[in-house]
Amino acid sequence: MNTNGREDTEAQLEELRELTRSSGVGVVDLVMQSRPRYDAKTLIGRGKLDDLAIRATQLGADLIIFDQNLAPAQAREIEAATDLKVIDRTQLILDIFAQRAQSRDGKMQVELAQLKYLLPRLASRDDALSRLTGGIGARGPGETRLEVDRRRIRDRIARLEKELRGLSRAREQRRAQRNRRGLPIISIVGYTNAGKSTLLNALTNSRTRVGDFLFSTLDPASKRLRFPRDQEAIITDTVGFIRDLPRDLVAAFKATLEELADADLLLHVADLSSPHLASQIAAVEKILEELHLEHIPRLLALNKIDRVDPLEAANQAARDNAVPICALRSETLARLVQRIQEILWKEAPVQPGTPSKPCGSAAEGLPE
């Protein structure tokens, strides 16, 4: 459901389908509703909710996923009316991140985001008279189960935040070591599933895990990139962005995203074949602005040119002052490497017809 136009709504529903597919959940139906404003109690209105419950029963669905973020009371109301589990877009993204996280750092960041999401959504239970602590000789009435659950979650959040601060300090030390080497840093950013990890592999002859689904990369990967003129840089892959990235997720990954602030160049990779190219580029730019990174030089690379008409690719690249590439075809990357060199070392552009050595690369792993 969306209060925007039909075209925007369909695009968001299609992205929701891809998110669901990435989480390993099968989709049996898509339901779209356009209305001038959301229903405060059920989001979609009582009549539409009844229709949704009937449709879910007919299709044998056991889960309803909403593209909008649901207030705790709304989720409870919908679950009560449909007798089905209900999750919203934020919870779906958090579930995907929980599946993808591999490093200790990443797992803690995801758990922190999940707990911050869960805390205000703990449903009140009708067990106010059921006391877990207190009793004879205790002061006060004790704590309800709900109060204990909340206290335990807050304690766990505090421990995770403390541990993550320690990991953040360790990352700062490693970044300081990198800076002492004097190597420029390139950070690859972009919308999820735009081909960032594939490009990293192509440029550095490495084998970072890739996948044709959203958020296939969560844990940053840093490699050494060697340029034709015997110059080197560190190039880092980062977690993909998405529109309306959940606030708790941004906060949890703040330490990781802060590494972007040390970059000398943000290499923005966009999927040229996406029908929503403009909105995806805008979503990434918005997040970079929210992270106060708009001052760092950026280079836009339009990926997947093999999926579009060559003339269309050339025209779009000219309009966006971008470099058209196909990360799966190394012969398309020479111009990208040249543009990176020009930005990092302030070199004069190579004139047409000037011979240059082919790009070489080194896949030497580096600490985060």
C-alpha positions as CSV (number, residue, x, y, z in Angstrom):
1,M,0.0,0.0,0.0
2,N,1.1,3.5,-0.7
3,T,-0.2,7.0,-0.9
4,N,2.0,7.8,-3.9
5,G,1.1,7.3,-7.5
6,R,0.4,3.9,-9.0
7,E,3.8,3.7,-10.8
8,D,5.7,4.3,-7.6
9,T,3.5,1.9,-5.7
10,E,4.2,-0.9,-8.3
11,A,7.9,-0.2,-8.1
12,Q,7.9,-0.5,-4.4
13,L,5.8,-3.7,-4.4
14,E,8.3,-5.2,-6.9
15,E,11.2,-4.3,-4.6
16,L,9.3,-5.8,-1.7
17,R,8.9,-9.0,-3.7
18,E,12.7,-9.1,-4.3
19,L,13.3,-8.5,-0.6
20,T,11.0,-11.3,0.2
21,R,12.7,-13.6,-2.3
22,S,16.1,-12.7,-0.8
23,S,14.8,-13.7,2.6
24,G,13.9,-17.2,1.3
25,V,10.1,-16.7,1.6
26,G,7.8,-17.5,-1.3
27,V,5.3,-14.9,-2.5
28,V,1.8,-16.2,-3.3
29,D,0.2,-12.8,-4.1
30,L,0.8,-9.1,-4.2
31,V,-1.9,-6.7,-3.0
32,M,-1.8,-3.0,-3.7
33,Q,-4.0,-0.3,-2.2
34,S,-3.9,3.4,-2.9
35,R,-5.7,5.8,-0.6
36,P,-5.2,9.4,0.4
37,R,-4.1,8.6,4.0
38,Y,-3.3,5.6,6.2
39,D,-5.8,4.2,8.7
40,A,-4.4,5.0,12.1
41,K,-5.7,1.7,13.6
42,T,-5.2,-0.9,10.8
43,L,-3.2,1.1,8.2
44,I,-5.3,-0.3,5.3
45,G,-8.8,0.1,6.7
46,R,-11.2,-2.4,8.1
47,G,-12.8,-3.4,4.8
48,K,-9.5,-4.0,3.0
49,L,-8.3,-5.9,6.1
50,D,-11.2,-8.3,5.9
51,D,-10.6,-8.8,2.2
52,L,-6.9,-9.5,2.9
53,A,-7.8,-12.1,5.6
54,I,-10.1,-13.9,3.1
55,R,-7.5,-13.8,0.3
56,A,-4.8,-15.2,2.6
57,T,-7.0,-18.1,3.7
58,Q,-7.8,-18.9,0.0
59,L,-4.1,-19.0,-0.9
60,G,-3.0,-20.8,2.2
61,A,-0.7,-17.9,3.2
62,D,0.8,-17.9,6.7
63,L,2.5,-14.6,6.7
64,I,1.6,-11.0,5.6
65,I,4.4,-8.6,4.8
66,F,3.7,-4.9,4.6
67,D,5.9,-2.5,2.7
68,Q,5.2,0.3,5.2
69,N,6.6,0.2,8.7
70,L,3.8,-0.7,11.1
71,A,3.3,0.8,14.6
72,P,3.2,-1.9,17.3
73,A,-0.5,-1.3,17.8
74,Q,-1.2,-1.6,14.1
75,A,0.7,-4.9,13.8
76,R,-1.2,-6.4,16.8
77,E,-4.6,-5.2,15.3
78,I,-3.8,-6.8,11.9
79,E,-2.6,-10.0,13.5
80,A,-5.8,-10.2,15.6
81,A,-8.0,-9.7,12.6
82,T,-6.2,-12.1,10.3
83,D,-4.9,-14.7,12.7
84,L,-1.6,-14.6,10.7
85,K,1.9,-13.5,11.5
86,V,2.5,-9.9,10.3
87,I,5.8,-8.2,9.7
88,D,6.7,-4.9,8.1
89,R,9.5,-3.8,5.7
90,T,12.0,-3.0,8.5
91,Q,11.6,-6.4,10.1
92,L,12.0,-8.1,6.7
93,I,15.2,-6.2,6.0
94,L,16.5,-7.0,9.5
95,D,15.7,-10.7,8.9
96,I,17.8,-10.6,5.7
97,F,20.7,-8.9,7.4
98,A,20.6,-11.6,10.2
99,Q,20.8,-14.3,7.5
100,R,23.7,-12.6,5.7
101,A,25.9,-11.4,8.5
102,Q,29.1,-13.5,8.8
103,S,31.6,-11.5,10.9
104,R,31.3,-11.1,14.7
105,D,31.0,-7.3,14.1
106,G,28.2,-7.7,11.6
107,K,26.3,-10.2,13.7
108,M,26.4,-7.9,16.7
109,Q,25.3,-4.9,14.6
110,V,22.3,-6.8,13.3
111,E,21.3,-8.1,16.7
112,L,21.5,-4.5,18.1
113,A,19.2,-3.3,15.4
114,Q,16.8,-6.2,16.0
115,L,16.6,-5.5,19.7
116,K,16.0,-1.8,19.2
117,Y,13.2,-2.7,16.8
118,L,11.7,-5.2,19.2
119,L,11.8,-3.2,22.4
120,P,8.9,-0.9,21.8
121,R,7.0,-3.7,20.2
122,L,6.8,-6.0,23.2
123,A,3.1,-6.6,23.6
124,S,1.6,-5.9,27.0
125,R,0.3,-9.1,28.6
126,D,-2.6,-9.5,30.9
127,D,-0.3,-10.8,33.6
128,A,0.1,-7.8,35.9
129,L,-0.5,-10.0,38.9
130,S,2.1,-12.5,37.9
131,R,5.3,-11.5,39.7
132,L,8.7,-13.0,38.9
133,T,10.6,-11.2,41.6
134,G,9.6,-9.9,45.0
135,G,7.7,-12.2,47.3
136,I,8.0,-12.5,51.1
137,G,10.6,-10.1,52.4
138,A,11.1,-8.3,49.1
139,R,10.5,-4.6,48.7
140,G,7.8,-3.6,46.4
141,P,5.5,-5.7,44.2
142,G,8.3,-7.1,42.0
143,E,8.4,-7.1,38.2
144,T,6.0,-8.4,35.6
145,R,7.3,-10.7,32.9
146,L,7.0,-7.8,30.5
147,E,9.2,-5.6,32.7
148,V,11.8,-8.3,33.0
149,D,11.8,-8.9,29.2
150,R,12.3,-5.2,28.6
151,R,15.0,-4.9,31.3
152,R,16.9,-7.8,29.8
153,I,16.7,-6.4,26.3
154,R,18.0,-3.0,27.5
155,D,20.8,-4.7,29.3
156,R,21.7,-6.6,26.2
157,I,21.5,-3.4,24.1
158,A,23.9,-1.7,26.5
159,R,26.4,-4.6,26.3
160,L,26.3,-4.7,22.5
161,E,26.8,-1.0,22.2
162,K,29.8,-1.2,24.6
163,E,31.4,-4.1,22.6
164,L,30.7,-2.3,19.3
165,R,32.4,0.8,20.6
166,G,35.5,-1.3,21.3
167,L,35.4,-2.7,17.8
168,S,35.0,0.8,16.4
169,R,38.1,1.9,18.2
170,A,40.0,-1.1,16.8
171,R,38.8,-0.1,13.3
172,E,40.0,3.4,13.9
173,Q,43.4,2.1,14.7
174,R,43.5,0.0,11.5
175,R,42.4,3.0,9.5
176,A,45.2,5.1,11.0
177,Q,47.6,2.4,9.9
178,R,46.2,2.6,6.4
179,N,46.5,6.3,6.4
180,R,50.1,6.1,7.4
181,R,50.8,4.1,4.3
182,G,49.7,7.0,2.3
183,L,47.4,5.0,0.0
184,P,44.2,6.6,-1.3
185,I,41.0,4.9,-0.4
186,I,38.1,4.1,-2.7
187,S,34.8,3.0,-1.2
188,I,32.3,1.4,-3.5
189,V,28.7,2.4,-2.6
190,G,25.4,1.9,-4.3
191,Y,21.9,0.5,-4.2
192,T,21.7,-3.1,-3.2
193,N,22.2,-5.6,-6.0
194,A,23.8,-3.0,-8.3
195,G,26.9,-5.2,-8.8
196,K,29.3,-3.7,-6.3
197,S,30.9,-6.9,-5.2
198,T,31.2,-8.1,-8.8
199,L,33.0,-4.9,-9.7
200,L,35.4,-5.3,-6.8
201,N,36.2,-8.9,-7.9
202,A,36.7,-7.7,-11.5
203,L,39.1,-4.9,-10.5
204,T,41.2,-6.9,-8.1
205,N,41.0,-10.4,-9.4
206,S,39.5,-11.5,-6.1
207,R,36.6,-13.8,-5.2
208,T,34.4,-11.9,-2.8
209,R,31.0,-13.6,-2.4
210,V,28.4,-12.4,-4.8
211,G,24.8,-13.2,-5.4
212,D,21.9,-12.1,-7.6
213,F,19.7,-11.0,-4.6
214,L,19.4,-8.0,-2.3
215,F,22.0,-7.5,0.4
216,S,24.3,-10.3,-0.7
217,T,27.2,-8.4,1.0
218,L,27.1,-7.1,4.5
219,D,30.6,-7.4,5.8
220,P,33.0,-4.9,4.2
221,A,35.9,-6.3,2.1
222,S,39.0,-4.4,1.4
223,K,41.5,-5.1,-1.4
224,R,44.6,-3.5,-2.9
225,L,44.1,-2.1,-6.4
226,R,47.1,-1.6,-8.6
227,F,46.8,0.9,-11.5
228,P,48.6,0.8,-14.8
229,R,51.1,3.6,-13.8
230,D,52.4,1.6,-10.8
231,Q,50.1,3.5,-8.5
232,E,48.1,1.7,-5.8
233,A,44.9,2.3,-3.8
234,I,42.8,0.5,-1.3
235,I,39.3,-0.3,-2.6
236,T,36.5,-1.3,-0.2
237,D,33.1,-2.9,-0.8
238,T,30.3,-1.8,1.5
239,V,26.8,-2.8,2.4
240,G,24.2,-1.9,-0.2
241,F,21.8,0.9,0.3
242,I,18.0,0.9,-0.2
243,R,15.3,3.5,0.0
244,D,14.1,4.3,3.4
245,L,16.9,2.3,5.1
246,P,15.6,1.5,8.6
247,R,16.8,4.1,11.1
248,D,17.9,1.5,13.7
249,L,19.8,-0.3,11.0
250,V,21.7,2.9,10.0
251,A,22.4,3.5,13.7
252,A,23.7,-0.1,14.2
253,F,25.9,0.1,11.2
254,K,27.1,3.6,11.9
255,A,30.6,2.4,12.9
256,T,30.9,0.5,9.6
257,L,29.5,3.4,7.5
258,E,31.7,5.9,9.3
259,E,34.6,4.3,7.4
260,L,33.2,5.9,4.3
261,A,34.3,9.3,5.8
262,D,37.9,8.3,5.3
263,A,37.5,7.6,1.5
264,D,39.2,9.8,-1.0
265,L,36.6,8.7,-3.6
266,L,33.1,7.2,-3.4
267,L,32.6,5.0,-6.4
268,H,28.8,5.0,-6.9
269,V,27.7,1.9,-8.8
270,A,24.2,2.0,-10.2
271,D,22.2,-0.6,-12.2
272,L,21.7,0.9,-15.6
273,S,19.2,-1.8,-16.5
274,S,16.9,-1.0,-13.6
275,P,13.7,0.8,-14.6
276,H,14.0,2.7,-11.4
277,L,17.6,3.9,-12.0
278,A,16.9,7.6,-11.2
279,S,15.1,6.8,-7.9
280,Q,17.8,4.4,-6.8
281,I,20.6,6.9,-7.5
282,A,18.6,9.5,-5.6
283,A,18.1,7.1,-2.6
284,V,21.9,6.5,-2.4
285,E,22.6,10.2,-2.7
286,K,20.2,10.9,0.1
287,I,21.8,8.4,2.5
288,L,25.3,9.8,1.7
289,E,24.0,13.3,2.5
290,E,22.5,12.0,5.8
291,L,25.9,10.5,6.6
292,H,27.5,14.0,5.8
293,L,29.6,12.6,3.0
294,E,28.5,14.9,0.3
295,H,31.9,16.7,0.3
296,I,33.8,13.5,-0.8
297,P,34.4,13.3,-4.6
298,R,32.1,10.8,-6.3
299,L,32.3,8.9,-9.5
300,L,29.1,7.3,-11.0
301,A,29.6,4.0,-12.7
302,L,26.5,2.7,-14.7
303,N,26.8,-1.0,-14.5
304,K,25.1,-3.8,-16.5
305,I,25.4,-2.1,-19.9
306,D,25.1,-5.5,-21.5
307,R,21.4,-5.5,-20.6
308,V,20.5,-2.2,-22.4
309,D,20.8,-0.7,-25.9
310,P,24.4,0.6,-26.4
311,L,23.1,4.0,-27.6
312,E,20.9,4.3,-24.5
313,A,23.8,3.5,-22.3
314,A,26.0,6.1,-23.9
315,N,23.3,8.8,-23.7
316,Q,22.6,8.1,-20.1
317,A,26.3,8.1,-19.2
318,A,26.7,11.5,-20.9
319,R,23.7,12.9,-19.1
320,D,25.0,11.8,-15.7
321,N,28.7,12.4,-16.4
322,A,29.1,8.7,-15.6
323,V,31.2,5.8,-16.9
324,P,29.2,3.0,-18.5
325,I,30.6,-0.5,-17.6
326,C,29.8,-4.2,-17.3
327,A,31.4,-5.6,-14.3
328,L,31.3,-9.0,-15.9
329,R,33.4,-7.8,-18.9
330,S,36.8,-6.6,-18.0
331,E,37.3,-4.9,-21.3
332,T,34.7,-2.3,-20.3
333,L,36.6,-1.2,-17.2
334,A,39.6,0.6,-18.7
335,R,37.8,4.0,-18.9
336,L,36.6,3.6,-15.3
337,V,40.2,2.9,-14.1
338,Q,41.4,6.0,-16.0
339,R,38.7,8.2,-14.5
340,I,39.6,7.0,-11.0
341,Q,43.3,7.8,-11.6
342,E,42.4,11.3,-12.8
343,I,40.4,12.0,-9.7
344,L,42.8,10.4,-7.1
345,W,46.0,11.8,-8.5
346,K,44.6,14.9,-10.2
347,E,46.0,13.7,-13.5
348,A,45.2,15.3,-16.8
349,P,42.7,13.2,-18.8
350,V,44.4,10.9,-21.3
351,Q,43.8,12.3,-24.8
352,P,41.9,10.1,-27.3
353,G,44.4,7.8,-29.2
354,T,47.0,8.0,-26.4
355,P,48.2,4.4,-25.7
356,S,48.1,3.3,-22.1
357,K,49.0,0.1,-20.4
358,P,46.2,-2.3,-19.5
359,C,45.0,-2.2,-15.9
360,G,46.7,-4.6,-13.6
361,S,45.4,-5.5,-10.1
362,A,46.3,-7.2,-6.9
363,A,43.9,-9.1,-4.7
364,E,45.8,-8.7,-1.5
365,G,43.4,-8.8,1.4
366,L,43.6,-6.0,3.9
367,P,42.2,-5.6,7.4
368,E,38.9,-3.8,7.6
